[in-house]
Amino acid sequence: MEHELTWHYPVIFYLYLAGLGAGAVATGAYSFLISASNPGRRYHYFRMARFGALIGPFPVIIGVSLLILELGQPSRPLNLFKVINLSPMSIGSWFLLVFIFTSLLYALTFLPSFKMDDEALSKRLHRVQHVLSLLNIPLGIGVAVYTGILLGAMPSRPLWNSPILALLFLVSALSTGIATIILARSLLHAKSDDAEPERRTRERGRRMAAKRPGRRYHETGYLLATTDLVLISIELLVIFLFIMFAHLTVGNLKYAMETILPGGSMSVTFWVWVVLIGLVIPALVELFTVLPRLLYNVPFQARRSVEFLVSVAVLIGGFMLRYVIVVAGQITGPMGI
């Protein structure tokens, strides 16, 4: 049973960019919070937090703007704020509004112009960042989950009605958020970015300089790679649960899932672009780079080109996941009563 597509690329990009931005801010805020309890790695966690804070709000804003353009009338979204109820659209709209405000304020605190020499003012700024981190973690998770709940609230589309879809979008949002931070590091990399802070000994600096060209020791890269590897592993598990839940369900959901299973009209797109390119290959590459550090406690080394390609692959996979879910959910519908 075929159906006309009513949601096109603006909606797909909205679901993708909103999750990506929310994931970047949430993971960055979490890094900031744990930096206080890890004095030895405080510098590295702070760098992750700064990248997430400065990057995260803008994909969300762009995604929301695309959604407003898709609606045709910019005044329509304002109607959602006139009435507060428990509908997914109303709750999600308020989540987005509050998150955009707090994430922009959070990003301002990480701008270079906010660096303060006065110790008292610096402590005040740190407290503000701490409070905003505590706010942005649940708000970011809420926005990421909402992108899945928004689809699941439509009973006429059985593929979207799985209770696991929101979890899948959440894990994917966190993974693409981490990948965005890794991509930014590889593109905006400066000599001092991955080096140890200046207070480290010159002897460590000489050992780092002696490494082969194109390979650097950077603790921040190791933390990002291991975190992304864990998230990708969880996402693969959630995809397995998503498929198994549909397989064990009798009715419309099982029928709709056949679209992405082998032999379905979107199976190649899903298994090649989402699973293989977006998840399996990046996971294997990151596992190869972090294993020496995990097994032998040797300095983590990764080429900037490898970090760039891995992060791009994860981002492509995250977008293709939304593309497949949105399109497959529209080309399949209930089998009837």
C-alpha positions as CSV (number, residue, x, y, z in Angstrom):
1,M,0.0,0.0,0.0
2,E,1.7,3.2,-1.2
3,H,1.1,6.7,0.2
4,E,2.1,10.2,-1.0
5,L,5.0,11.9,0.7
6,T,3.8,14.9,2.7
7,W,6.9,15.4,4.8
8,H,10.0,16.3,2.7
9,Y,13.6,17.3,3.3
10,P,12.9,20.4,5.5
11,V,11.2,18.1,8.1
12,I,14.0,15.5,7.8
13,F,16.7,18.2,8.2
14,Y,14.8,19.5,11.2
15,L,14.7,16.2,12.9
16,Y,18.4,15.7,12.1
17,L,19.7,19.1,13.0
18,A,17.6,19.5,16.2
19,G,18.9,16.1,17.5
20,L,22.5,16.9,16.5
21,G,22.6,20.3,18.1
22,A,20.8,19.1,21.3
23,G,23.3,16.1,21.5
24,A,26.3,18.4,21.1
25,V,25.1,20.7,23.9
26,A,24.1,17.9,26.2
27,T,27.4,16.0,25.9
28,G,29.4,19.2,26.2
29,A,27.5,20.2,29.3
30,Y,28.1,16.8,30.8
31,S,31.8,17.1,30.0
32,F,31.9,20.5,31.9
33,L,30.2,19.0,35.0
34,I,32.6,16.1,35.2
35,S,35.7,18.3,34.6
36,A,35.4,19.5,38.2
37,S,35.8,16.0,39.5
38,N,38.7,15.1,37.2
39,P,41.5,17.6,37.9
40,G,44.0,15.7,35.8
41,R,41.7,15.9,32.7
42,R,40.0,19.2,33.5
43,Y,41.6,20.9,30.5
44,H,40.4,18.2,28.1
45,Y,36.9,17.9,29.4
46,F,36.6,21.7,29.3
47,R,37.6,21.7,25.6
48,M,34.9,19.2,24.8
49,A,32.4,21.4,26.7
50,R,33.4,24.5,24.8
51,F,33.1,22.9,21.4
52,G,29.6,21.5,22.3
53,A,28.4,24.8,23.7
54,L,29.6,27.0,20.8
55,I,28.4,24.6,18.1
56,G,25.2,23.1,19.4
57,P,22.6,26.0,19.4
58,F,23.0,26.8,15.7
59,P,21.9,23.5,14.1
60,V,18.8,23.6,16.3
61,I,18.0,27.1,15.2
62,I,18.5,26.2,11.5
63,G,16.4,23.1,11.9
64,V,13.5,25.0,13.5
65,S,13.7,27.6,10.8
66,L,13.4,24.9,8.1
67,L,10.4,23.5,9.9
68,I,8.7,26.9,10.0
69,L,9.4,27.3,6.3
70,E,7.8,23.9,5.6
71,L,4.7,24.9,7.4
72,G,4.2,27.7,4.9
73,Q,3.0,30.3,7.4
74,P,5.5,31.6,10.0
75,S,2.6,32.5,12.3
76,R,1.5,28.9,12.7
77,P,4.2,27.8,15.2
78,L,3.2,30.7,17.5
79,N,-0.2,29.1,18.0
80,L,1.5,26.3,19.9
81,F,2.6,28.7,22.6
82,K,-0.9,30.1,23.1
83,V,-2.2,27.0,24.9
84,I,-0.1,24.8,27.2
85,N,-1.3,21.1,27.2
86,L,0.2,17.7,27.3
87,S,0.3,17.1,23.6
88,P,3.7,16.2,22.1
89,M,3.6,19.2,19.8
90,S,3.0,21.6,22.7
91,I,5.5,20.1,25.1
92,G,8.2,19.8,22.4
93,S,7.7,23.4,21.2
94,W,8.3,24.7,24.8
95,F,11.3,22.4,25.1
96,L,12.7,23.9,21.9
97,L,12.1,27.5,22.9
98,V,13.6,27.1,26.4
99,F,16.5,25.1,25.1
100,I,17.4,27.6,22.3
101,F,17.5,30.4,24.9
102,T,19.6,28.5,27.5
103,S,22.0,27.0,25.0
104,L,22.6,30.5,23.4
105,L,23.3,31.9,26.9
106,Y,25.5,28.9,27.6
107,A,27.5,29.5,24.4
108,L,28.1,33.2,25.3
109,T,29.9,32.1,28.5
110,F,32.5,30.3,26.4
111,L,33.3,33.1,24.1
112,P,36.9,34.4,24.3
113,S,35.6,37.8,25.3
114,F,34.3,36.3,28.5
115,K,37.7,35.3,29.8
116,M,38.3,37.2,33.0
117,D,41.5,37.9,34.7
118,D,39.8,38.7,38.0
119,E,39.6,35.6,40.1
120,A,36.3,36.5,41.7
121,L,34.6,37.2,38.4
122,S,36.0,34.0,37.0
123,K,34.4,32.0,39.8
124,R,31.1,33.7,39.2
125,L,31.2,32.8,35.5
126,H,32.1,29.3,36.4
127,R,29.0,29.1,38.7
128,V,26.9,30.4,35.8
129,Q,28.3,27.8,33.5
130,H,27.6,25.1,36.1
131,V,24.0,26.1,36.5
132,L,23.5,26.3,32.7
133,S,25.1,22.9,32.3
134,L,22.7,21.4,34.7
135,L,19.8,22.9,32.8
136,N,21.0,22.0,29.3
137,I,21.5,18.3,29.9
138,P,17.9,17.5,30.6
139,L,16.7,20.1,28.0
140,G,19.0,18.7,25.3
141,I,17.9,15.1,26.1
142,G,14.3,16.3,26.0
143,V,14.7,17.9,22.6
144,A,16.5,14.8,21.2
145,V,13.8,12.5,22.5
146,Y,11.0,14.8,21.2
147,T,12.2,14.3,17.6
148,G,11.2,10.7,18.0
149,I,8.1,11.2,20.0
150,L,6.9,13.7,17.4
151,L,6.8,10.9,14.8
152,G,5.4,8.3,17.3
153,A,2.4,10.5,18.0
154,M,0.9,9.6,14.6
155,P,-1.0,6.3,14.8
156,S,-1.6,6.3,11.1
157,R,2.1,5.6,10.5
158,P,2.8,2.2,12.1
159,L,6.6,2.4,11.5
160,W,6.7,5.4,13.8
161,N,4.6,3.9,16.6
162,S,7.4,1.8,18.0
163,P,8.2,2.8,21.6
164,I,11.9,2.3,20.8
165,L,12.0,5.0,18.1
166,A,12.5,7.8,20.6
167,L,15.4,5.9,22.2
168,L,16.9,5.4,18.8
169,F,16.7,9.1,18.0
170,L,18.2,10.0,21.4
171,V,21.2,7.8,21.0
172,S,21.7,8.9,17.4
173,A,21.5,12.5,18.5
174,L,24.2,12.1,21.1
175,S,26.4,10.2,18.7
176,T,26.1,12.8,15.9
177,G,26.6,15.6,18.5
178,I,29.9,14.0,19.5
179,A,30.8,13.5,15.8
180,T,30.2,17.2,15.3
181,I,32.6,18.1,18.0
182,I,35.2,15.7,16.5
183,L,34.7,17.3,13.1
184,A,35.1,20.8,14.5
185,R,38.3,19.8,16.2
186,S,39.7,18.3,12.9
187,L,38.8,21.4,10.9
188,L,39.7,24.1,13.5
189,H,42.7,22.4,14.8
190,A,45.5,24.6,15.9
191,K,48.9,23.5,17.2
192,S,47.9,24.2,20.7
193,D,44.6,22.5,20.5
194,D,45.7,18.9,21.1
195,A,48.9,19.7,22.9
196,E,49.2,19.5,26.6
197,P,48.7,22.8,28.5
198,E,51.7,25.0,28.7
199,R,52.4,24.1,32.2
200,R,53.4,20.6,31.1
201,T,57.1,19.9,31.1
202,R,59.2,20.6,28.0
203,E,60.3,17.0,28.1
204,R,56.8,15.8,27.3
205,G,56.7,18.4,24.5
206,R,59.8,17.1,22.9
207,R,58.5,13.5,23.0
208,M,55.3,14.7,21.3
209,A,57.2,16.6,18.6
210,A,59.2,13.5,17.8
211,K,56.1,11.6,16.7
212,R,55.5,10.9,13.1
213,P,54.0,13.8,11.1
214,G,50.2,13.8,11.0
215,R,49.9,11.9,14.3
216,R,49.5,13.6,17.6
217,Y,48.8,12.7,21.2
218,H,45.6,14.3,22.4
219,E,43.6,13.2,25.4
220,T,40.6,15.1,24.2
221,G,40.5,13.0,21.0
222,Y,40.7,9.9,23.0
223,L,37.8,10.9,25.2
224,L,35.7,11.8,22.2
225,A,36.6,8.6,20.3
226,T,35.8,6.3,23.2
227,T,32.5,8.1,24.0
228,D,31.4,7.9,20.3
229,L,32.4,4.3,20.2
230,V,30.2,3.5,23.2
231,L,27.3,5.5,21.7
232,I,27.6,3.7,18.3
233,S,27.6,0.4,20.0
234,I,24.4,1.3,21.9
235,E,22.8,2.6,18.7
236,L,23.5,-0.7,17.0
237,L,21.9,-2.5,19.9
238,V,18.8,-0.2,19.8
239,I,18.4,-0.8,16.1
240,F,18.4,-4.5,16.7
241,L,15.8,-4.0,19.4
242,F,13.8,-1.8,17.1
243,I,13.7,-4.5,14.4
244,M,13.1,-7.3,16.8
245,F,10.2,-5.5,18.5
246,A,8.5,-5.1,15.1
247,H,9.3,-8.7,14.1
248,L,7.6,-10.0,17.3
249,T,4.6,-7.7,16.8
250,V,1.6,-8.9,14.8
251,G,0.0,-6.3,12.6
252,N,0.8,-3.0,11.0
253,L,4.3,-2.4,12.5
254,K,5.6,-5.8,11.3
255,Y,4.3,-5.0,7.8
256,A,5.8,-1.5,7.8
257,M,9.2,-2.8,9.0
258,E,9.5,-5.0,5.9
259,T,10.3,-1.8,4.0
260,I,13.8,-1.6,5.5
261,L,14.4,-5.3,5.9
262,P,16.3,-7.2,3.2
263,G,14.3,-7.2,0.0
264,G,12.4,-4.0,1.0
265,S,12.3,-0.9,-1.1
266,M,14.6,1.0,1.3
267,S,16.7,-1.9,2.6
268,V,19.8,-0.9,0.7
269,T,19.6,2.7,1.9
270,F,19.2,1.6,5.5
271,W,21.8,-1.2,5.7
272,V,24.5,0.4,3.6
273,W,24.2,4.1,4.5
274,V,22.9,3.9,8.0
275,V,24.3,0.7,9.4
276,L,27.5,0.0,7.4
277,I,28.8,3.5,6.6
278,G,27.2,5.4,9.5
279,L,27.9,2.9,12.3
280,V,29.9,-0.2,11.7
281,I,32.8,1.3,9.8
282,P,33.3,4.3,12.1
283,A,33.0,1.9,15.1
284,L,35.7,-0.4,13.7
285,V,38.0,2.6,13.0
286,E,37.6,4.1,16.4
287,L,38.1,0.7,18.1
288,F,41.4,0.3,16.2
289,T,42.5,3.8,17.4
290,V,41.6,3.4,21.1
291,L,42.6,-0.2,21.6
292,P,46.3,0.5,22.1
293,R,45.5,3.0,24.8
294,L,43.0,0.7,26.5
295,L,45.2,-2.4,26.4
296,Y,48.7,-1.0,26.8
297,N,48.1,2.5,28.2
298,V,50.2,4.0,25.4
299,P,49.5,7.6,24.1
300,F,46.4,7.9,21.9
301,Q,47.3,8.7,18.3
302,A,44.9,9.5,15.5
303,R,45.4,11.2,12.2
304,R,43.4,14.3,11.7
305,S,42.2,12.9,8.3
306,V,40.9,9.8,10.1
307,E,39.0,11.8,12.7
308,F,37.5,13.9,9.9
309,L,36.3,10.9,7.8
310,V,34.9,9.0,10.8
311,S,33.0,12.0,12.0
312,V,31.6,12.7,8.5
313,A,30.5,9.1,8.2
314,V,28.7,9.2,11.5
315,L,27.0,12.4,10.5
316,I,25.9,11.0,7.1
317,G,24.6,7.9,8.9
318,G,22.6,10.0,11.3
319,F,21.0,12.0,8.5
320,M,20.2,8.8,6.5
321,L,18.6,7.3,9.6
322,R,16.1,10.1,9.8
323,Y,15.6,10.0,6.0
324,V,14.8,6.3,6.0
325,I,12.5,6.5,9.0
326,V,10.6,9.5,7.7
327,V,10.2,8.2,4.1
328,A,9.5,4.6,5.0
329,G,6.9,5.7,7.5
330,Q,5.1,7.6,4.8
331,I,5.2,5.0,2.1
332,T,3.7,2.5,4.4
333,G,0.4,2.8,6.2
334,P,-2.1,0.7,8.2
335,M,-3.2,-2.4,6.4
336,G,-6.8,-1.6,7.3
337,I,-9.3,-2.6,10.0
